[in-house]
């Protein structure tokens, strides 16, 4: 959709939402007529708008919805392509999508809310809240021995809450199938079988760790475990806690784990597509978890998630709603990992809590963004980043299943550089 049309549509949507929520949430979100008023280059934004239109027209993705905000105002809205290719439903900022791992920053932030209240500490052992982890073992090797068994040993360190939020707990996930340990995690996926979050996390604790807690960064189920910690500490189901403490105060009525928690039906959720051998997009069946996955279970919209991003970009506050104090946000938004823990592939970046963080560039190094910027993406090619130093938030939604036939690059490679190119701040 043309930039001006999308801006007008989003302005109407935010005005309607304000009329409902303002007495309770007290956050005014306005869309400016001229992005230059917020320090953005309108020409650069028009190039981003045109690029998203072109990518959708080429069939790189079914469609896109993107929003850029600064402070407490919307600077840019772009809508391109379709959410439903068969019904020809436009992809808009109010299109509900699966945000997958963009759930992780929300779960990490919720933990920090409990930290601020003194109900939990980052250095607490995970076993204080989930006793099954008291007996966790570490694989001596990721490969099985001649008897077909994975040998284990006692861990050298205790798994803590901070380890969960930094993917340094030693846990595995669903993306590694080359080792016997990886196969064991796949055979015991948290997304398979029966049971609520408590049952699934207890089963996970029976699997060997890849490494001692704190040893190295391994993308993992750790934020799902953190979600269970939130349940234990708060005495509430994870979906209830997030809705009460984060989504409702921010006016995020279209964000939740279950369709009973959001203002849309399952039928309104955007279809998921995958590219076939011919390069055409075809529907891809993907069931939603029946339990609240703190690592990847949320559904949301661009217009909802930008509120979470704006809150982060403003240091824990949106309008009159303060979710955490500046001092707590400073802990949340600083690097929590070392270069040795991260290994290769992290040039210019480190890991904060639940998402990565841009570091000041070394001499002769190309900046990865504005120092302190926080970001993460989702499995279905959604992406967001926030820039606390400039008070900027940006989110882009689409819905595509990864495959060998998916056109590259990923959406973040198209989106983030063009957003940064629009920065014209004093």
Buried (B, 14 or more C-beta within 10 A) or exposed (E): BBBEEBBBBBBEBBEEBBEEBBEEBBBBBEBBEEBBEBBBBBEBBBBBBBBBBEBBEEBBBBBBBBBBBBBBBBBBBBBBBBBBBEEEBBBBBBBBBBBBBBBBBBBBBBBBBBBBEEEBEBEBBBBBBBEBBEEBBBBEEBEBEEEEEBBBEEBEBBBBBBBBBBBBBBBBBBEBEEBBBBBBBBEBBBBEEEEEBBBBBBBBBEBBBBBBBBBBBBBBBBBBBBBBBBBBBBEBBBBBBBBEBBBBBBBBBBBBBBBEBBBBEEEBBBBBBBBEEEEEBEEBEBEBBEBBBBBBBBBBBBBBBBBBBBBBBBBBBBBEBBBBEEEBBEBBBEBBBEEEBBEEEBEBBBBBBBBBBBBEBEEEEEEBBBBBBBBBBBBBBBBBBBBBBBBBBBBBBBBBBEEEEBEEEBBBEBBBEBBBBBBBEE
